Amino acid sequence: MSERHITSLVQSWETVRCELLDTKISDLGLRIEGSPVEPYTRRLARELGSRGILFRPEFYLTDIWGCPNKVPVIGIPFYLADRRLARLEEEQTGEIEGRTEIMMYLRHEAGHAVNYAFRLWKKPGWRETFGAFSTPYPMTFRPDSLSRRYVRHLMTCTQGRTYAQKHPDEDFAETFAVWLTPRAGWRARYRFWPAVKKLGYIDGLIRDIRGREPRIPEGKLLRPVEKMNIRLARHYGMMAARFRRYAQGYVDDKLREVFPPFRKGATLPAADFLREHHRELLTRIVRWSGLNEEETGAILTKLEGRAKALDLKFANAHRSRKLMDITALGTALAMDYAYTGRLTG
C-alpha cells in the first residue's frame, strides 16, 4: 500500500470521525437487525433454547449493558451496532468488547431477564441462596477477591471477576451466566466451592420453568437510542466526567481503608509519608505492574494529592504496614491503567 493511499485513508477516517461526533445519537439510524451484534443475540437465543428455556428476551440499543429494573429486556451498547462507532468507542475509551466479552455480557443480562420474566426471586429458596432481592443497590462495593461463595464471570476494571458480590440480583445473573455457558464444566470447576450450591439451585430452578412461557411484565426502557438526542461528542464528554467522579470516589475509599479517619494516635500526615517514600514506592510498583516510571509516578502523585485533600493521617508505629498497603493499592491502580488505558482519578 502506497504512502499516498495510507494518507488518504487516514484523512477519510478523520472526516468520518468528525461527522459522527457532530451527529445526534438518535439520528444515527441504529438498529440491531442486520448489525454486527445481531449474530450474538441469535447465539444467545440458541443457548437458551438448548437448555429448554422458551423465553427469548427482547433487545434494544442504549448507552450501556443492562436490564431495566424488573423489566426482562436487554440493553446493548449502541456502538456495537456499527463498526465505525465501535472503532470510535475504542479510540475514545481505550477499550471495546470482543466476541468473548459480548457473549459474557449477554449471558449475564439474560440471567437478569429470565429472573424478571419468571419472577424467580419470589421462588422458595431464592432469598436463602442469593440474599434479599430488595437489598438496596450499591453504587460501589468492596469485594473479597478470595471468596469462593460466588462464581467468577464478568471482569471489571477495579474489582476483577467479583461482580457477583455486588448485589443478590447480580449474584443470580452471574451464576446463571456460568450455568448457561456451553462447555463451562461448572460442576467440575466449582465442585469444592460453596458457590456450586448456587449453580445447583439454578439448575433445579430452570427445570421447573422449562417449556413454560412467562407473563412478560411491561416497563420503561432506559435511554433507548431513539431518545438519545445528544451529539456523540457530548456523550463522550459526559462519560469522561462520570468516569473521573467514579474513579476519584474509588481512590478515596481505598485511601480511607489504608489510612482510616479519626483513628486514635493518627497524627502523621499520609501525604507527607507518601512523598517521603515516593522513590521506594515507585520502584516497587514498576517492578510488579510493568508500567514505566512516568506512568507510575503520575499514579503516586494522584494518591499524594488525594491523601492531602482528605487530610488523612496515621500512627507512626504503622509505617512499615502502610508502606505495604500503599504498594498493593498503587500496583492495583497501575494494573487498572495497563488494562484500561485510563489513569484513575
BALOBA-1460 file (C-alpha; in Angstrom, 3 decimals):
// residues 345
<rec num="1" residu="m" x="0.000" y="0.000" z="0.000"/>
<rec num="2" residu="s" x="1.449" y="3.343" z="-1.044"/>
<rec num="3" residu="e" x="2.093" y="6.198" z="1.386"/>
<rec num="4" residu="r" x="-0.389" y="8.362" z="-0.561"/>
<rec num="5" residu="h" x="-3.112" y="5.725" z="-0.175"/>
<rec num="6" residu="i" x="-2.434" y="5.423" z="3.564"/>
<rec num="7" residu="t" x="-2.636" y="9.201" z="3.943"/>
<rec num="8" residu="s" x="-5.927" y="9.194" z="2.047"/>
<rec num="9" residu="l" x="-7.383" y="6.524" z="4.353"/>
<rec num="10" residu="v" x="-6.311" y="8.464" z="7.452"/>
<rec num="11" residu="q" x="-7.875" y="11.649" z="6.120"/>
<rec num="12" residu="s" x="-11.038" y="9.732" z="5.229"/>
<rec num="13" residu="w" x="-11.357" y="8.354" z="8.770"/>
<rec num="14" residu="e" x="-10.776" y="11.822" z="10.224"/>
<rec num="15" residu="t" x="-13.694" y="13.087" z="8.159"/>
<rec num="16" residu="v" x="-15.921" y="10.191" z="9.250"/>
<rec num="17" residu="r" x="-14.955" y="10.688" z="12.892"/>
<rec num="18" residu="c" x="-15.799" y="14.381" z="12.828"/>
<rec num="19" residu="e" x="-19.140" y="13.712" z="11.138"/>
<rec num="20" residu="l" x="-20.051" y="11.034" z="13.691"/>
<rec num="21" residu="l" x="-19.099" y="13.169" z="16.691"/>
<rec num="22" residu="d" x="-21.223" y="16.009" z="15.355"/>
<rec num="23" residu="t" x="-24.295" y="13.767" z="14.903"/>
<rec num="24" residu="k" x="-27.057" y="13.165" z="17.442"/>
<rec num="25" residu="i" x="-27.166" y="9.539" z="18.540"/>
<rec num="26" residu="s" x="-30.874" y="9.402" z="17.739"/>
<rec num="27" residu="d" x="-30.067" y="10.416" z="14.147"/>
<rec num="28" residu="l" x="-27.538" y="7.643" z="13.521"/>
<rec num="29" residu="g" x="-30.238" y="5.234" z="12.327"/>
<rec num="30" residu="l" x="-29.012" y="2.392" z="14.508"/>
<rec num="31" residu="r" x="-30.798" y="-0.924" z="14.918"/>
<rec num="32" residu="i" x="-29.884" y="-4.445" z="15.925"/>
<rec num="33" residu="e" x="-31.301" y="-6.191" z="12.846"/>
<rec num="34" residu="g" x="-28.545" y="-6.646" z="10.263"/>
<rec num="35" residu="s" x="-25.910" y="-5.141" z="12.548"/>
<rec num="36" residu="p" x="-22.631" y="-6.723" z="13.717"/>
<rec num="37" residu="v" x="-24.200" y="-7.503" z="17.104"/>
<rec num="38" residu="e" x="-27.201" y="-9.447" z="15.754"/>
<rec num="39" residu="p" x="-25.326" y="-12.794" z="15.399"/>
<rec num="40" residu="y" x="-24.564" y="-12.675" z="19.119"/>
<rec num="41" residu="t" x="-28.220" y="-12.181" z="20.031"/>
<rec num="42" residu="r" x="-29.094" y="-15.142" z="17.827"/>
<rec num="43" residu="r" x="-26.430" y="-17.239" z="19.525"/>
<rec num="44" residu="l" x="-27.850" y="-16.369" z="22.937"/>
<rec num="45" residu="a" x="-31.297" y="-17.473" z="21.740"/>
<rec num="46" residu="r" x="-29.829" y="-20.818" z="20.660"/>
<rec num="47" residu="e" x="-28.122" y="-21.280" z="24.026"/>
<rec num="48" residu="l" x="-31.353" y="-20.580" z="25.891"/>
<rec num="49" residu="g" x="-33.218" y="-22.968" z="23.606"/>
<rec num="50" residu="s" x="-30.662" y="-25.703" z="24.171"/>
<rec num="51" residu="r" x="-31.491" y="-25.520" z="27.886"/>
<rec num="52" residu="g" x="-35.214" y="-25.791" z="27.274"/>
<rec num="53" residu="i" x="-35.932" y="-22.150" z="28.070"/>
<rec num="54" residu="l" x="-38.727" y="-20.955" z="25.766"/>
<rec num="55" residu="f" x="-38.430" y="-17.325" z="26.844"/>
<rec num="56" residu="r" x="-36.492" y="-15.098" z="24.426"/>
<rec num="57" residu="p" x="-35.610" y="-11.663" z="25.794"/>
<rec num="58" residu="e" x="-36.042" y="-8.651" z="23.565"/>
<rec num="59" residu="f" x="-33.065" y="-6.423" z="22.860"/>
<rec num="60" residu="y" x="-32.689" y="-2.701" z="22.408"/>
<rec num="61" residu="l" x="-29.812" y="-0.283" z="21.874"/>
<rec num="62" residu="t" x="-28.799" y="2.101" z="24.632"/>
<rec num="63" residu="d" x="-25.577" y="3.525" z="26.086"/>
<rec num="64" residu="i" x="-24.607" y="0.676" z="28.458"/>
<rec num="65" residu="w" x="-25.186" y="-3.014" z="29.053"/>
<rec num="66" residu="g" x="-28.119" y="-3.699" z="31.331"/>
<rec num="67" residu="c" x="-31.716" y="-4.626" z="32.057"/>
<rec num="68" residu="p" x="-34.118" y="-2.019" z="33.437"/>
<rec num="69" residu="n" x="-35.151" y="-2.994" z="36.965"/>
<rec num="70" residu="k" x="-37.586" y="-5.938" z="36.830"/>
<rec num="71" residu="v" x="-38.072" y="-5.491" z="33.062"/>
<rec num="72" residu="p" x="-36.940" y="-8.566" z="31.053"/>
<rec num="73" residu="v" x="-35.311" y="-6.750" z="28.117"/>
<rec num="74" residu="i" x="-31.599" y="-6.485" z="27.415"/>
<rec num="75" residu="g" x="-29.917" y="-3.185" z="26.657"/>
<rec num="76" residu="i" x="-26.874" y="-3.360" z="24.365"/>
<rec num="77" residu="p" x="-24.358" y="-0.515" z="23.895"/>
<rec num="78" residu="f" x="-25.243" y="1.242" z="20.636"/>
<rec num="79" residu="y" x="-21.667" y="1.344" z="19.334"/>
<rec num="80" residu="l" x="-21.724" y="-2.433" z="18.864"/>
<rec num="81" residu="a" x="-24.336" y="-1.980" z="16.134"/>
<rec num="82" residu="d" x="-21.953" y="-0.080" z="13.819"/>
<rec num="83" residu="r" x="-18.303" y="-0.870" z="13.088"/>
<rec num="84" residu="r" x="-17.438" y="2.820" z="12.692"/>
<rec num="85" residu="l" x="-18.884" y="3.574" z="16.110"/>
<rec num="86" residu="a" x="-17.045" y="0.594" z="17.595"/>
<rec num="87" residu="r" x="-13.778" y="1.998" z="16.258"/>
<rec num="88" residu="l" x="-14.631" y="5.418" z="17.670"/>
<rec num="89" residu="e" x="-15.568" y="3.903" z="21.049"/>
<rec num="90" residu="e" x="-12.190" y="2.192" z="21.266"/>
<rec num="91" residu="e" x="-10.404" y="5.436" z="20.407"/>
<rec num="92" residu="q" x="-12.410" y="7.408" z="22.974"/>
<rec num="93" residu="t" x="-12.342" y="4.939" z="25.884"/>
<rec num="94" residu="g" x="-9.357" y="2.722" z="25.166"/>
<rec num="95" residu="e" x="-11.378" y="-0.494" z="25.100"/>
<rec num="96" residu="i" x="-14.007" y="-2.402" z="23.159"/>
<rec num="97" residu="e" x="-15.738" y="-5.710" z="23.801"/>
<rec num="98" residu="g" x="-14.506" y="-8.639" z="21.752"/>
<rec num="99" residu="r" x="-16.512" y="-11.717" z="20.795"/>
<rec num="100" residu="t" x="-15.965" y="-13.473" z="24.108"/>
<rec num="101" residu="e" x="-16.820" y="-10.408" z="26.188"/>
<rec num="102" residu="i" x="-20.028" y="-9.722" z="24.232"/>
<rec num="103" residu="m" x="-21.333" y="-13.230" z="24.901"/>
<rec num="104" residu="m" x="-20.324" y="-12.982" z="28.564"/>
<rec num="105" residu="y" x="-22.339" y="-9.775" z="28.917"/>
<rec num="106" residu="l" x="-25.305" y="-11.230" z="27.045"/>
<rec num="107" residu="r" x="-25.407" y="-14.322" z="29.248"/>
<rec num="108" residu="h" x="-25.209" y="-12.160" z="32.348"/>
<rec num="109" residu="e" x="-28.044" y="-9.894" z="31.191"/>
<rec num="110" residu="a" x="-30.029" y="-12.964" z="30.167"/>
<rec num="111" residu="g" x="-29.803" y="-14.023" z="33.807"/>
<rec num="112" residu="h" x="-31.489" y="-10.772" z="34.839"/>
<rec num="113" residu="a" x="-34.082" y="-11.096" z="32.084"/>
<rec num="114" residu="v" x="-35.008" y="-14.677" z="32.985"/>
<rec num="115" residu="n" x="-35.164" y="-13.721" z="36.652"/>
<rec num="116" residu="y" x="-37.512" y="-10.824" z="35.896"/>
<rec num="117" residu="a" x="-39.646" y="-12.650" z="33.317"/>
<rec num="118" residu="f" x="-40.452" y="-15.553" z="35.636"/>
<rec num="119" residu="r" x="-40.273" y="-13.568" z="38.899"/>
<rec num="120" residu="l" x="-37.773" y="-16.137" z="40.103"/>
<rec num="121" residu="w" x="-36.632" y="-14.012" z="43.056"/>
<rec num="122" residu="k" x="-40.011" y="-14.846" z="44.633"/>
<rec num="123" residu="k" x="-39.408" y="-18.595" z="44.393"/>
<rec num="124" residu="p" x="-38.739" y="-20.677" z="47.512"/>
<rec num="125" residu="g" x="-35.069" y="-20.787" z="48.349"/>
<rec num="126" residu="w" x="-34.028" y="-17.774" z="46.225"/>
<rec num="127" residu="r" x="-33.521" y="-15.486" z="49.208"/>
<rec num="128" residu="e" x="-31.711" y="-18.171" z="51.193"/>
<rec num="129" residu="t" x="-29.434" y="-18.882" z="48.224"/>
<rec num="130" residu="f" x="-28.602" y="-15.377" z="46.992"/>
<rec num="131" residu="g" x="-29.896" y="-12.934" z="49.606"/>
<rec num="132" residu="a" x="-32.760" y="-10.456" z="49.668"/>
<rec num="133" residu="f" x="-33.679" y="-9.151" z="46.222"/>
<rec num="134" residu="s" x="-34.905" y="-5.951" z="47.901"/>
<rec num="135" residu="t" x="-31.453" y="-5.137" z="49.286"/>
<rec num="136" residu="p" x="-30.576" y="-1.518" z="48.357"/>
<rec num="137" residu="y" x="-28.414" y="-1.484" z="45.235"/>
<rec num="138" residu="p" x="-24.939" y="-0.047" z="45.999"/>
<rec num="139" residu="m" x="-23.049" y="2.270" z="43.659"/>
<rec num="140" residu="t" x="-19.751" y="0.798" z="44.873"/>
<rec num="141" residu="f" x="-18.839" y="-2.317" z="46.826"/>
<rec num="142" residu="r" x="-15.816" y="-3.872" z="48.491"/>
<rec num="143" residu="p" x="-15.474" y="-7.484" z="47.339"/>
<rec num="144" residu="d" x="-13.495" y="-10.306" z="48.845"/>
<rec num="145" residu="s" x="-11.295" y="-11.388" z="45.942"/>
<rec num="146" residu="l" x="-10.586" y="-14.757" z="47.599"/>
<rec num="147" residu="s" x="-14.185" y="-15.722" z="48.356"/>
<rec num="148" residu="r" x="-15.429" y="-18.995" z="46.912"/>
<rec num="149" residu="r" x="-19.043" y="-18.337" z="47.802"/>
<rec num="150" residu="y" x="-19.512" y="-16.608" z="44.431"/>
<rec num="151" residu="v" x="-18.823" y="-17.605" z="40.827"/>
<rec num="152" residu="r" x="-16.364" y="-15.593" z="38.746"/>
<rec num="153" residu="h" x="-17.614" y="-14.417" z="35.386"/>
<rec num="154" residu="l" x="-17.608" y="-10.761" z="34.324"/>
<rec num="155" residu="m" x="-14.349" y="-8.823" z="34.506"/>
<rec num="156" residu="t" x="-14.482" y="-5.293" z="35.923"/>
<rec num="157" residu="c" x="-11.504" y="-2.967" z="35.874"/>
<rec num="158" residu="t" x="-11.408" y="-2.261" z="39.586"/>
<rec num="159" residu="q" x="-12.823" y="-5.418" z="41.197"/>
<rec num="160" residu="g" x="-11.684" y="-8.205" z="38.904"/>
<rec num="161" residu="r" x="-14.128" y="-11.103" z="38.485"/>
<rec num="162" residu="t" x="-16.052" y="-10.416" z="41.685"/>
<rec num="163" residu="y" x="-19.167" y="-8.737" z="40.279"/>
<rec num="164" residu="a" x="-21.435" y="-11.401" z="41.792"/>
<rec num="165" residu="q" x="-20.680" y="-9.914" z="45.216"/>
<rec num="166" residu="k" x="-22.281" y="-6.548" z="44.408"/>
<rec num="167" residu="h" x="-25.943" y="-7.476" z="44.981"/>
<rec num="168" residu="p" x="-28.124" y="-10.630" z="45.191"/>
<rec num="169" residu="d" x="-29.572" y="-9.825" z="41.747"/>
<rec num="170" residu="e" x="-26.046" y="-9.670" z="40.296"/>
<rec num="171" residu="d" x="-25.116" y="-12.865" z="42.131"/>
<rec num="172" residu="f" x="-28.023" y="-14.638" z="40.429"/>
<rec num="173" residu="a" x="-27.175" y="-13.174" z="36.990"/>
<rec num="174" residu="e" x="-23.503" y="-14.122" z="37.250"/>
<rec num="175" residu="t" x="-24.340" y="-17.623" z="38.465"/>
<rec num="176" residu="f" x="-26.884" y="-18.043" z="35.665"/>
<rec num="177" residu="a" x="-24.275" y="-16.919" z="33.105"/>
<rec num="178" residu="v" x="-21.805" y="-19.553" z="34.286"/>
<rec num="179" residu="w" x="-24.564" y="-22.179" z="34.273"/>
<rec num="180" residu="l" x="-25.630" y="-21.188" z="30.726"/>
<rec num="181" residu="t" x="-22.157" y="-21.035" z="29.159"/>
<rec num="182" residu="p" x="-21.635" y="-24.039" z="26.859"/>
<rec num="183" residu="r" x="-18.923" y="-26.459" z="27.942"/>
<rec num="184" residu="a" x="-18.224" y="-24.388" z="31.074"/>
<rec num="185" residu="g" x="-17.833" y="-27.545" z="33.148"/>
<rec num="186" residu="w" x="-19.149" y="-25.795" z="36.230"/>
<rec num="187" residu="r" x="-19.714" y="-28.985" z="38.191"/>
<rec num="188" residu="a" x="-16.018" y="-29.833" z="37.984"/>
<rec num="189" residu="r" x="-14.701" y="-26.280" z="38.174"/>
<rec num="190" residu="y" x="-16.693" y="-25.313" z="41.266"/>
<rec num="191" residu="r" x="-17.027" y="-28.701" z="42.934"/>
<rec num="192" residu="f" x="-15.033" y="-27.636" z="46.014"/>
<rec num="193" residu="w" x="-16.565" y="-24.136" z="46.191"/>
<rec num="194" residu="p" x="-19.668" y="-23.227" z="48.231"/>
<rec num="195" residu="a" x="-20.814" y="-21.439" z="45.022"/>
<rec num="196" residu="v" x="-21.594" y="-24.842" z="43.495"/>
<rec num="197" residu="k" x="-24.770" y="-24.944" z="45.613"/>
<rec num="198" residu="k" x="-25.988" y="-21.789" z="43.843"/>
<rec num="199" residu="l" x="-25.316" y="-23.364" z="40.460"/>
<rec num="200" residu="g" x="-27.207" y="-26.478" z="41.526"/>
<rec num="201" residu="y" x="-30.108" y="-24.334" z="42.727"/>
<rec num="202" residu="i" x="-30.333" y="-22.607" z="39.334"/>
<rec num="203" residu="d" x="-30.142" y="-25.967" z="37.587"/>
<rec num="204" residu="g" x="-33.189" y="-27.104" z="39.537"/>
<rec num="205" residu="l" x="-34.970" y="-23.778" z="39.143"/>
<rec num="206" residu="i" x="-34.674" y="-23.896" z="35.352"/>
<rec num="207" residu="r" x="-36.015" y="-27.462" z="35.296"/>
<rec num="208" residu="d" x="-39.166" y="-26.116" z="36.947"/>
<rec num="209" residu="i" x="-39.740" y="-23.456" z="34.256"/>
<rec num="210" residu="r" x="-38.506" y="-25.490" z="31.285"/>
<rec num="211" residu="g" x="-41.022" y="-25.414" z="28.472"/>
<rec num="212" residu="r" x="-43.087" y="-22.652" z="30.081"/>
<rec num="213" residu="e" x="-43.862" y="-19.205" z="28.687"/>
<rec num="214" residu="p" x="-43.674" y="-16.348" z="31.193"/>
<rec num="215" residu="r" x="-46.128" y="-13.494" z="31.616"/>
<rec num="216" residu="i" x="-43.953" y="-10.611" z="30.427"/>
<rec num="217" residu="p" x="-44.360" y="-7.506" z="32.590"/>
<rec num="218" residu="e" x="-44.300" y="-4.124" z="30.921"/>
<rec num="219" residu="g" x="-41.810" y="-1.445" z="31.820"/>
<rec num="220" residu="k" x="-39.879" y="1.554" z="30.587"/>
<rec num="221" residu="l" x="-36.631" y="1.276" z="28.650"/>
<rec num="222" residu="l" x="-33.631" y="3.199" z="29.903"/>
<rec num="223" residu="r" x="-32.174" y="5.662" z="27.404"/>
<rec num="224" residu="p" x="-33.100" y="3.912" z="24.119"/>
<rec num="225" residu="v" x="-31.101" y="5.315" z="21.209"/>
<rec num="226" residu="e" x="-34.237" y="6.750" z="19.632"/>
<rec num="227" residu="k" x="-34.488" y="9.181" z="22.562"/>
<rec num="228" residu="m" x="-30.784" y="10.000" z="22.960"/>
<rec num="229" residu="n" x="-30.984" y="13.440" z="21.400"/>
<rec num="230" residu="i" x="-27.427" y="14.482" z="22.174"/>
<rec num="231" residu="r" x="-24.442" y="14.683" z="19.874"/>
<rec num="232" residu="l" x="-21.931" y="11.882" z="20.100"/>
<rec num="233" residu="a" x="-19.205" y="14.319" z="21.179"/>
<rec num="234" residu="r" x="-21.359" y="15.405" z="24.135"/>
<rec num="235" residu="h" x="-21.990" y="11.766" z="25.047"/>
<rec num="236" residu="y" x="-18.270" y="11.034" z="25.325"/>
<rec num="237" residu="g" x="-17.694" y="14.231" z="27.271"/>
<rec num="238" residu="m" x="-20.324" y="13.189" z="29.805"/>
<rec num="239" residu="m" x="-18.825" y="9.683" z="30.005"/>
<rec num="240" residu="a" x="-15.384" y="11.087" z="30.785"/>
<rec num="241" residu="a" x="-16.810" y="13.299" z="33.525"/>
<rec num="242" residu="r" x="-18.696" y="10.358" z="35.108"/>
<rec num="243" residu="f" x="-15.591" y="8.187" z="34.995"/>
<rec num="244" residu="r" x="-13.496" y="10.856" z="36.729"/>
<rec num="245" residu="r" x="-16.092" y="11.212" z="39.511"/>
<rec num="246" residu="y" x="-16.361" y="7.451" z="39.959"/>
<rec num="247" residu="a" x="-12.615" y="6.868" z="39.830"/>
<rec num="248" residu="q" x="-11.897" y="9.565" z="42.385"/>
<rec num="249" residu="g" x="-14.509" y="8.093" z="44.699"/>
<rec num="250" residu="y" x="-12.896" y="4.662" z="44.310"/>
<rec num="251" residu="v" x="-9.419" y="6.007" z="45.117"/>
<rec num="252" residu="d" x="-10.729" y="7.985" z="48.092"/>
<rec num="253" residu="d" x="-12.442" y="4.897" z="49.520"/>
<rec num="254" residu="k" x="-9.279" y="2.825" z="49.165"/>
<rec num="255" residu="l" x="-7.125" y="5.525" z="50.763"/>
<rec num="256" residu="r" x="-9.535" y="5.722" z="53.706"/>
<rec num="257" residu="e" x="-9.150" y="1.956" z="54.120"/>
<rec num="258" residu="v" x="-5.370" y="2.330" z="54.319"/>
<rec num="259" residu="f" x="-5.490" y="5.476" z="56.487"/>
<rec num="260" residu="p" x="-8.783" y="5.258" z="58.452"/>
<rec num="261" residu="p" x="-10.015" y="8.699" z="59.545"/>
<rec num="262" residu="f" x="-10.360" y="9.505" z="63.247"/>
<rec num="263" residu="r" x="-8.093" y="6.640" z="64.308"/>
<rec num="264" residu="k" x="-6.614" y="7.177" z="67.771"/>
<rec num="265" residu="g" x="-2.940" y="8.160" z="67.663"/>
<rec num="266" residu="a" x="-3.068" y="9.044" z="63.957"/>
<rec num="267" residu="t" x="-1.016" y="12.240" z="63.812"/>
<rec num="268" residu="l" x="1.366" y="11.811" z="60.851"/>
<rec num="269" residu="p" x="0.077" y="13.241" z="57.528"/>
<rec num="270" residu="a" x="-0.363" y="10.447" z="54.969"/>
<rec num="271" residu="a" x="0.537" y="12.823" z="52.106"/>
<rec num="272" residu="d" x="3.939" y="13.540" z="53.707"/>
<rec num="273" residu="f" x="4.513" y="9.816" z="54.177"/>
<rec num="274" residu="l" x="3.732" y="9.121" z="50.519"/>
<rec num="275" residu="r" x="6.013" y="11.943" z="49.398"/>
<rec num="276" residu="e" x="8.837" y="10.700" z="51.640"/>
<rec num="277" residu="h" x="8.648" y="7.169" z="50.225"/>
<rec num="278" residu="h" x="7.895" y="8.179" z="46.627"/>
<rec num="279" residu="r" x="11.067" y="6.659" z="45.145"/>
<rec num="280" residu="e" x="10.754" y="3.384" z="47.050"/>
<rec num="281" residu="l" x="7.072" y="3.015" z="46.106"/>
<rec num="282" residu="l" x="7.869" y="3.903" z="42.511"/>
<rec num="283" residu="t" x="10.471" y="1.134" z="42.281"/>
<rec num="284" residu="r" x="8.196" y="-1.471" z="43.832"/>
<rec num="285" residu="i" x="5.133" y="-0.669" z="41.731"/>
<rec num="286" residu="v" x="7.115" y="-0.513" z="38.477"/>
<rec num="287" residu="r" x="8.534" y="-3.952" z="39.252"/>
<rec num="288" residu="w" x="5.153" y="-5.527" z="39.991"/>
<rec num="289" residu="s" x="2.945" y="-3.746" z="37.467"/>
<rec num="290" residu="g" x="5.151" y="-3.444" z="34.404"/>
<rec num="291" residu="l" x="4.312" y="0.257" z="33.905"/>
<rec num="292" residu="n" x="7.116" y="2.725" z="33.286"/>
<rec num="293" residu="e" x="8.296" y="5.249" z="35.882"/>
<rec num="294" residu="e" x="6.470" y="8.201" z="34.322"/>
<rec num="295" residu="e" x="3.079" y="6.446" z="34.394"/>
<rec num="296" residu="t" x="3.637" y="5.072" z="37.900"/>
<rec num="297" residu="g" x="4.827" y="8.463" z="39.128"/>
<rec num="298" residu="a" x="1.585" y="10.030" z="37.918"/>
<rec num="299" residu="i" x="-0.417" y="7.472" z="39.942"/>
<rec num="300" residu="l" x="1.605" y="8.167" z="43.096"/>
<rec num="301" residu="t" x="1.172" y="11.905" z="42.603"/>
<rec num="302" residu="k" x="-2.595" y="11.350" z="42.405"/>
<rec num="303" residu="l" x="-2.523" y="9.371" z="45.653"/>
<rec num="304" residu="e" x="-0.479" y="12.056" z="47.386"/>
<rec num="305" residu="g" x="-2.892" y="14.750" z="46.225"/>
<rec num="306" residu="r" x="-5.991" y="12.894" z="47.379"/>
<rec num="307" residu="a" x="-4.410" y="11.975" z="50.739"/>
<rec num="308" residu="k" x="-3.668" y="15.672" z="51.302"/>
<rec num="309" residu="a" x="-7.143" y="16.786" z="50.199"/>
<rec num="310" residu="l" x="-8.749" y="14.255" z="52.573"/>
<rec num="311" residu="d" x="-6.351" y="15.225" z="55.389"/>
<rec num="312" residu="l" x="-5.585" y="11.571" z="56.122"/>
<rec num="313" residu="k" x="-3.252" y="10.676" z="59.000"/>
<rec num="314" residu="f" x="-1.806" y="7.557" z="60.607"/>
<rec num="315" residu="a" x="0.185" y="6.413" z="63.627"/>
<rec num="316" residu="n" x="3.971" y="6.257" z="63.450"/>
<rec num="317" residu="a" x="4.008" y="2.638" z="64.671"/>
<rec num="318" residu="h" x="2.271" y="1.505" z="61.473"/>
<rec num="319" residu="r" x="4.786" y="2.853" z="58.931"/>
<rec num="320" residu="s" x="6.008" y="-0.489" z="57.548"/>
<rec num="321" residu="r" x="2.490" y="-1.880" z="57.235"/>
<rec num="322" residu="k" x="1.261" y="1.270" z="55.494"/>
<rec num="323" residu="l" x="4.117" y="1.021" z="53.028"/>
<rec num="324" residu="m" x="2.975" y="-2.471" z="52.045"/>
<rec num="325" residu="d" x="-0.658" y="-1.359" z="51.824"/>
<rec num="326" residu="i" x="0.177" y="1.564" z="49.536"/>
<rec num="327" residu="t" x="2.365" y="-0.673" z="47.380"/>
<rec num="328" residu="a" x="-0.599" y="-3.026" z="46.922"/>
<rec num="329" residu="l" x="-3.015" y="-0.168" z="46.189"/>
<rec num="330" residu="g" x="-0.615" y="1.527" z="43.763"/>
<rec num="331" residu="t" x="0.019" y="-1.764" z="41.963"/>
<rec num="332" residu="a" x="-3.731" y="-2.413" z="41.636"/>
<rec num="333" residu="l" x="-4.283" y="1.064" z="40.180"/>
<rec num="334" residu="a" x="-1.332" y="0.575" z="37.842"/>
<rec num="335" residu="m" x="-2.779" y="-2.711" z="36.613"/>
<rec num="336" residu="d" x="-6.121" y="-0.964" z="36.032"/>
<rec num="337" residu="y" x="-4.305" y="1.642" z="33.962"/>
<rec num="338" residu="a" x="-2.480" y="-1.037" z="31.969"/>
<rec num="339" residu="y" x="-5.824" y="-2.801" z="31.323"/>
<rec num="340" residu="t" x="-7.990" y="0.222" z="30.518"/>
<rec num="341" residu="g" x="-5.556" y="2.874" z="29.324"/>
<rec num="342" residu="r" x="-7.147" y="5.292" z="31.810"/>
<rec num="343" residu="l" x="-5.424" y="6.929" z="34.730"/>
<rec num="344" residu="t" x="-7.734" y="6.527" z="37.705"/>
<rec num="345" residu="g" x="-8.696" y="9.745" z="39.456"/>
